[in-house]
């Protein structure tokens, strides 16, 4: 039997052999705190690596924070985190677009791989940032920007290569789905269900992005970018042109097929009418590939029958139904909101980019490589 001292020495030796990864965290709100909580609970041991947050940039240094947030590592200078010699990977979870854009650009230009959970940023600047990461030979990963803990981007990047994707349909906003679930099952009004979601931390104090469809709109753009679709027309809310022949070498482009819709206009009577038909109202993001190379998209409320794969997705759950021309429809489901599901996606990205340094940008057949992969068309 091994002695206690030998066991301790063996454990130390095993730990010394682990790959140590030093993280620079930009933002310490719900997601950033979730990342730190996971690291604290696991003593930094994640995915066979030792992960440590060596620097943490926050907006308010004096704000009270949980005990697992190391106060001595806080700074209000995000540039110092991006440029620090003791940071191997930058994690951007601050939200917003303009400053976050500069954060990610600064980190990439400093030779740091980046993990972000920022769907608005990736929707607006994803093609540019992925190209910048490729040019600097570093990874940019963003799984957490779409469906929380559901590995949607990983699935699209690694599985759908034989298949030509012909449709995406998803419940991609946990806040809206929670509100509609409470209205359906409890008869709550929109206002009451929203207040409950806010009290539980599922909705922001300003819920506009969630309940007016902006959040789902951003996430659909990110998913389409992964598949090599030009989302510039969609980002500008340009409506789809009439069906007509296009050049064979024309790039796939996404457009709105109808005005973007949220859920704030719904009333209990709307929900009751759907229930009387045995259906549920759900907020659904949809993309459909047309024969002419146009991808039509919808962000809208739909009344779903029990046969629909999204019918049973309730609460803060998210789901994505991916249709391929060979496999048919594959549906991914899982938690789409909250600190831990999103922190899980962030840390999975960290582990994967350390194991495969360029995964997440060079492996995506998008702006540069889409023409050589006909399965994307």
C-alpha positions as CSV (number, residue, x, y, z in Angstrom):
1,X,0.0,0.0,0.0
2,X,1.3,3.4,-0.9
3,X,2.1,5.8,2.0
4,X,0.2,9.1,2.4
5,X,3.4,10.9,1.5
6,X,3.9,8.9,-1.7
7,X,0.3,9.5,-2.7
8,X,0.7,13.2,-2.1
9,X,4.0,13.3,-4.1
10,X,2.4,11.4,-7.0
11,X,-0.6,13.8,-7.0
12,X,1.8,16.8,-7.1
13,X,3.8,15.2,-9.9
14,X,0.7,14.5,-11.9
15,X,-0.4,18.1,-11.4
16,X,3.0,19.4,-12.4
17,X,2.6,17.5,-15.7
18,X,-0.7,19.2,-16.5
19,X,-0.9,21.9,-19.1
20,X,-1.3,25.2,-17.3
21,X,-3.4,27.9,-19.0
22,X,-3.6,31.4,-17.7
23,X,-6.8,33.2,-18.5
24,X,-7.5,36.9,-18.9
25,X,-11.2,37.6,-18.2
26,X,-12.8,40.7,-19.6
27,X,-16.1,41.2,-17.7
28,X,-17.3,39.7,-14.4
29,X,-21.0,39.8,-14.6
30,X,-23.3,36.8,-14.8
31,X,-21.2,34.8,-17.2
32,X,-17.8,35.9,-16.0
33,X,-18.7,35.1,-12.4
34,X,-20.0,31.7,-13.6
35,X,-16.6,31.0,-15.2
36,X,-14.8,31.9,-11.9
37,X,-17.3,29.8,-9.9
38,X,-16.6,26.7,-12.0
39,X,-12.8,27.2,-11.7
40,X,-13.2,27.7,-7.9
41,X,-15.4,24.6,-7.4
42,X,-12.9,22.5,-9.4
43,X,-9.7,24.0,-7.9
44,X,-8.8,25.1,-11.5
45,X,-8.8,21.5,-12.8
46,X,-10.9,21.5,-16.0
47,X,-10.6,19.2,-19.0
48,X,-7.3,17.7,-17.9
49,X,-5.8,21.1,-17.7
50,X,-5.0,23.6,-14.9
51,X,-6.9,26.8,-15.7
52,X,-6.3,30.0,-13.7
53,X,-7.8,33.4,-14.1
54,X,-4.6,35.6,-13.6
55,X,-6.2,38.9,-14.5
56,X,-9.9,40.1,-14.5
57,X,-11.0,43.4,-16.0
58,X,-14.2,45.0,-14.6
59,X,-15.9,48.3,-14.9
60,X,-16.5,48.9,-11.2
61,X,-13.6,47.9,-8.9
62,X,-15.5,48.7,-5.7
63,X,-18.6,46.6,-6.5
64,X,-19.3,43.8,-4.0
65,X,-18.4,40.4,-5.5
66,X,-18.7,36.7,-4.4
67,X,-15.8,35.1,-2.4
68,X,-14.7,33.1,-5.4
69,X,-13.8,36.2,-7.3
70,X,-10.1,37.0,-6.5
71,X,-10.2,40.7,-5.6
72,X,-6.4,41.1,-5.9
73,X,-6.6,40.2,-9.6
74,X,-9.2,42.8,-10.6
75,X,-8.4,45.8,-12.8
76,X,-10.4,48.4,-14.6
77,X,-7.8,48.5,-17.5
78,X,-8.9,45.9,-20.1
79,X,-5.9,46.7,-22.3
80,X,-3.5,45.6,-19.6
81,X,-5.3,42.2,-19.5
82,X,-5.1,41.7,-23.3
83,X,-1.4,42.6,-23.4
84,X,-0.2,40.9,-20.2
85,X,2.6,38.3,-20.5
86,X,0.8,36.2,-17.8
87,X,-2.3,35.8,-19.9
88,X,-2.5,32.9,-22.5
89,X,-6.2,33.1,-23.5
90,X,-8.5,36.1,-23.4
91,X,-12.2,35.5,-22.5
92,X,-14.5,38.4,-23.5
93,X,-17.8,38.3,-21.6
94,X,-18.4,42.0,-21.1
95,X,-21.2,42.3,-23.7
96,X,-21.9,45.3,-25.9
97,X,-20.3,45.8,-29.3
98,X,-18.0,48.8,-29.7
99,X,-15.6,48.3,-26.7
100,X,-15.9,44.5,-27.0
101,X,-14.8,44.8,-30.6
102,X,-11.7,46.7,-29.6
103,X,-11.0,44.2,-26.9
104,X,-11.1,41.2,-29.2
105,X,-9.1,43.0,-31.9
106,X,-6.4,44.0,-29.4
107,X,-6.1,40.5,-28.0
108,X,-5.8,38.9,-31.4
109,X,-3.2,41.4,-32.6
110,X,-1.2,40.6,-29.4
111,X,-1.2,37.0,-30.5
112,X,-3.8,35.9,-27.9
113,X,-6.5,33.4,-28.7
114,X,-9.9,34.6,-27.8
115,X,-13.1,33.0,-26.5
116,X,-16.2,35.2,-26.6
117,X,-19.9,34.8,-25.6
118,X,-20.9,38.0,-27.4
119,X,-23.6,37.3,-30.0
120,X,-24.1,41.0,-30.9
121,X,-20.4,41.4,-31.5
122,X,-20.1,38.2,-33.7
123,X,-23.2,39.1,-35.7
124,X,-21.8,42.5,-36.5
125,X,-18.1,41.8,-36.9
126,X,-17.7,38.0,-37.0
127,X,-16.3,37.8,-40.6
128,X,-13.8,40.5,-39.9
129,X,-12.7,39.0,-36.5
130,X,-12.3,35.5,-37.9
131,X,-10.2,36.8,-40.7
132,X,-8.1,38.8,-38.3
133,X,-7.6,35.7,-36.1
134,X,-6.5,33.6,-39.2
135,X,-4.1,36.3,-40.2
136,X,-2.5,36.3,-36.8
137,X,-2.5,32.5,-36.4
138,X,-4.7,32.3,-33.3
139,X,-8.1,30.9,-32.5
140,X,-11.3,32.7,-32.1
141,X,-14.1,30.6,-30.6
142,X,-17.7,31.7,-29.8
143,X,-19.8,28.7,-29.0
144,X,-21.3,30.5,-26.0
145,X,-22.6,33.3,-28.2
146,X,-25.5,31.3,-29.5
147,X,-27.4,28.6,-27.5
148,X,-25.8,28.7,-24.1
149,X,-24.8,25.2,-23.1
150,X,-26.0,23.6,-26.4
151,X,-23.0,22.8,-28.7
152,X,-24.7,24.1,-31.8
153,X,-21.6,25.6,-33.5
154,X,-19.5,22.6,-32.7
155,X,-22.1,20.4,-34.3
156,X,-22.3,22.5,-37.5
157,X,-18.5,22.7,-37.8
158,X,-17.8,19.0,-37.2
159,X,-20.8,16.9,-38.3
160,X,-22.5,18.6,-41.3
161,X,-19.9,18.0,-44.0
162,X,-21.6,15.2,-46.1
163,X,-24.9,16.9,-45.7
164,X,-26.0,20.1,-47.4
165,X,-27.9,22.0,-44.7
166,X,-31.3,23.1,-46.0
167,X,-32.9,24.6,-42.9
168,X,-32.3,25.8,-39.4
169,X,-35.2,26.2,-36.9
170,X,-34.6,27.1,-33.3
171,X,-35.8,28.4,-30.0
172,X,-32.7,30.4,-29.2
173,X,-33.8,32.8,-26.5
174,X,-34.4,31.4,-23.1
175,X,-36.0,34.6,-21.7
176,X,-38.8,34.6,-24.4
177,X,-39.3,30.9,-24.1
178,X,-39.6,31.1,-20.3
179,X,-42.2,33.9,-20.6
180,X,-44.3,32.0,-23.2
181,X,-44.1,28.9,-21.1
182,X,-45.5,30.7,-18.1
183,X,-48.2,32.3,-20.2
184,X,-49.1,28.9,-21.6
185,X,-49.1,26.7,-18.5
186,X,-50.0,29.3,-15.8
187,X,-52.2,31.7,-17.7
188,X,-49.8,34.6,-16.7
189,X,-49.9,37.9,-18.5
190,X,-46.9,39.0,-20.5
191,X,-46.0,41.6,-17.9
192,X,-46.3,39.2,-15.0
193,X,-44.3,36.5,-16.7
194,X,-41.6,39.0,-17.6
195,X,-41.4,40.3,-14.0
196,X,-41.0,36.7,-12.8
197,X,-38.2,36.1,-15.3
198,X,-36.4,39.2,-14.2
199,X,-36.8,38.2,-10.5
200,X,-35.2,34.8,-11.3
201,X,-32.3,36.4,-13.3
202,X,-33.5,35.1,-16.7
203,X,-34.3,38.6,-18.0
204,X,-32.2,41.8,-18.0
205,X,-33.6,44.9,-16.3
206,X,-34.0,46.2,-19.9
207,X,-35.5,43.2,-21.6
208,X,-35.9,44.8,-25.0
209,X,-33.2,42.7,-26.8
210,X,-34.9,39.4,-25.7
211,X,-38.6,40.2,-26.0
212,X,-38.4,42.2,-29.3
213,X,-36.4,39.5,-31.1
214,X,-33.0,41.2,-31.4
215,X,-31.2,38.5,-29.4
216,X,-32.6,35.7,-31.6
217,X,-31.8,37.8,-34.7
218,X,-28.1,38.1,-33.6
219,X,-27.8,34.4,-32.9
220,X,-29.3,33.3,-36.2
221,X,-26.7,35.5,-38.0
222,X,-23.9,33.8,-36.1
223,X,-25.1,30.3,-36.9
224,X,-25.5,31.3,-40.6
225,X,-21.9,32.7,-40.7
226,X,-20.6,29.3,-39.4
227,X,-22.2,27.8,-42.6
228,X,-20.5,30.3,-44.9
229,X,-23.6,32.4,-45.5
230,X,-23.2,36.2,-46.1
231,X,-25.2,37.8,-43.4
232,X,-24.7,41.5,-44.4
233,X,-28.1,41.8,-46.0
234,X,-29.7,40.2,-43.0
235,X,-27.8,42.4,-40.5
236,X,-29.3,45.4,-42.4
237,X,-32.8,43.8,-42.3
238,X,-33.0,43.7,-46.1
239,X,-35.9,41.7,-47.3
240,X,-35.5,38.7,-49.6
241,X,-35.6,39.3,-53.4
242,X,-37.9,37.5,-55.7
243,X,-36.9,34.0,-56.7
244,X,-34.8,34.3,-59.8
245,X,-31.7,32.6,-61.4
246,X,-28.4,33.7,-59.9
247,X,-24.8,33.1,-61.1
248,X,-23.5,29.6,-60.2
249,X,-20.6,31.2,-58.3
250,X,-22.7,33.6,-56.4
251,X,-22.3,33.3,-52.6
252,X,-25.1,32.3,-50.4
253,X,-26.7,35.3,-48.8
254,X,-29.3,35.7,-46.0
255,X,-32.3,38.0,-46.1
256,X,-35.4,38.6,-44.0
257,X,-38.5,37.0,-45.4
258,X,-40.7,39.0,-43.1
259,X,-40.3,41.8,-40.5
260,X,-38.5,40.7,-37.3
261,X,-41.1,40.0,-34.6
262,X,-40.8,39.7,-30.8
263,X,-43.3,38.5,-28.2
264,X,-44.2,41.7,-26.3
265,X,-47.5,42.1,-28.3
266,X,-48.9,38.7,-27.1
267,X,-51.9,38.6,-24.8
268,X,-53.3,35.7,-22.8
269,X,-56.1,35.3,-25.4
270,X,-53.5,34.6,-28.1
271,X,-52.1,31.8,-25.9
272,X,-55.5,30.4,-25.2
273,X,-56.4,30.2,-28.9
274,X,-53.3,28.2,-29.6
275,X,-54.1,25.9,-26.6
276,X,-57.6,25.3,-27.9
277,X,-56.0,23.8,-31.0
278,X,-53.6,21.7,-28.9
279,X,-50.7,24.0,-29.9
280,X,-48.2,26.2,-28.2
281,X,-46.9,29.6,-29.1
282,X,-43.1,29.7,-29.5
283,X,-40.7,32.3,-30.6
284,X,-38.8,30.7,-33.4
285,X,-35.7,31.7,-35.5
286,X,-35.8,30.1,-38.9
287,X,-33.5,29.9,-42.0
288,X,-34.5,28.2,-45.2
289,X,-32.2,27.6,-48.2
290,X,-33.8,28.5,-51.5
291,X,-32.8,27.0,-54.9
292,X,-31.4,30.3,-56.1
293,X,-28.8,30.6,-53.3
294,X,-30.9,33.0,-51.1
295,X,-31.4,32.0,-47.5
296,X,-34.8,33.2,-46.2
297,X,-35.0,34.0,-42.5
298,X,-37.8,34.5,-40.1
299,X,-37.8,35.8,-36.5
300,X,-41.4,35.4,-35.4
301,X,-44.0,33.8,-33.1
302,X,-45.3,30.5,-34.4
303,X,-48.1,28.2,-33.2
304,X,-46.6,24.8,-33.1
305,X,-48.4,21.4,-33.1
306,X,-47.3,18.5,-30.9
307,X,-45.6,16.9,-33.9
308,X,-43.1,19.8,-34.2
309,X,-39.7,19.0,-32.7
310,X,-39.7,22.4,-30.9
311,X,-43.2,21.8,-29.3
312,X,-41.8,20.4,-26.0
313,X,-39.0,22.9,-25.5
314,X,-40.2,24.8,-22.4
315,X,-38.8,27.2,-19.7
316,X,-35.3,28.5,-20.4
317,X,-34.4,25.5,-22.6
318,X,-33.1,26.2,-26.1
319,X,-33.2,23.9,-29.1
320,X,-31.9,23.9,-32.7
321,X,-33.4,21.7,-35.4
322,X,-30.8,21.3,-38.2
323,X,-32.1,19.7,-41.5
324,X,-29.6,18.1,-43.8
325,X,-30.3,16.7,-47.3
326,X,-29.1,13.2,-46.2
327,X,-29.6,12.8,-42.5
328,X,-33.0,14.6,-42.3
329,X,-33.6,16.7,-39.1
330,X,-31.3,16.5,-36.1
331,X,-32.5,18.4,-33.0
332,X,-30.1,19.7,-30.3
333,X,-31.6,20.7,-27.0
334,X,-30.3,21.9,-23.6
335,X,-30.1,24.8,-21.2
336,X,-29.8,28.1,-23.1
337,X,-29.7,30.7,-20.2
338,X,-27.9,31.2,-16.9
339,X,-24.4,31.5,-15.6
340,X,-23.4,27.8,-15.6
341,X,-24.6,26.7,-19.1
342,X,-22.8,29.7,-20.7
343,X,-19.7,29.3,-18.5
344,X,-19.7,25.6,-19.6
345,X,-19.6,26.6,-23.3
346,X,-16.9,29.2,-22.6
347,X,-14.6,26.7,-20.8
348,X,-15.2,24.0,-23.4
349,X,-14.0,26.4,-26.0
350,X,-10.9,27.2,-23.9
351,X,-10.0,23.5,-23.6
352,X,-10.6,22.8,-27.3
353,X,-8.6,25.7,-28.5
354,X,-5.7,24.7,-26.3
355,X,-5.9,21.1,-27.7
356,X,-6.4,22.3,-31.3
357,X,-4.8,25.8,-31.5
358,X,-6.5,27.0,-34.7
359,X,-9.9,25.4,-34.2
360,X,-12.8,27.8,-34.4
361,X,-11.7,30.0,-37.3
362,X,-9.5,28.2,-39.8
363,X,-11.9,25.2,-39.7
364,X,-14.9,27.2,-40.7
365,X,-15.7,27.3,-44.5
366,X,-16.8,30.8,-44.5
367,X,-15.6,34.0,-46.2
368,X,-12.5,32.5,-47.9
369,X,-13.0,28.8,-48.1
370,X,-16.8,28.4,-48.8
371,X,-16.3,27.9,-52.5
372,X,-14.3,24.7,-52.1
373,X,-17.0,22.9,-50.1
374,X,-20.0,22.3,-52.2
375,X,-21.9,20.7,-49.3
376,X,-22.3,24.2,-47.8
377,X,-24.3,25.4,-50.8
